């Protein structure tokens, strides 16, 4: 079967699923209607030692959970979004329209798909709700714990058929693997690496954070209008991190088109981002480091990156080295083609559909 892949030149991004915050929902979706909900956890404890009186967790669910005769959920799939994004980012023709329909890889009449908004993102609790820089300094460990509690305490999901995520969600997938081994049948992190955020990646994140804080209009987080100068500088870092040289050259082959593209990107970001939320989102990865824990991952794991990913460049050789420490791990590096789109390739499942299909088949639990 051949798939015609539409090019998307405003890339999604480990640090910027915000490119798709304006979600294109399929006009006549060919899968069950998404249902949104909230779960509030009182006195949620953060790794920092801080607590928040009530933490709101927002989620979207598609399909219904099914159980086996032992009472274990058999069809739940957790999909986690990238930095600055939300679960709603997946509800578009490119992703949901390719995966969730009848007969597709994650047919939502057979699977129960959960799309949470991570702490600090989407409609979940975040600094811009009112606490500003007094909001607890959350980490990826906090975000994974919150999702685990959402699933087990509120949705009563006691097992996952698959855990997968894009960018930040891919990094969360690694954390899920060693924090809750045995809770899932399979893991598929996309556009991520299982090591600490360091080198160029951390430097660019820190630059973006510092640019916001250096703007006098930031006012220690107590601004009444977004600190435009600092936020614009931070956006510049994010744009380069998410860029696809090949696709952007094709999209904007002249100076005029390039400057128009940049202007549109900056306007879109400035219209959707909040400076305090941005600081927290970019800094949440500061303690992320699955590397010492990879041997604890017992579920089969398929890691997929693309060769044109500016955030996880293949020349580092990290993925090929570290996957050897995962008991049932496999790494796939997608070559640069007209179908890949830099870091945002993670949100174009048609590009890696064959690998995904084989992985689902290989990890199908045996029927007793």
Order of alpha helices (4+ residues) and beta strands (2+ residues): beta-beta-beta-alpha-beta-alpha-beta-alpha-beta-alpha-alpha-alpha-alpha-alpha-beta-alpha-beta-alpha
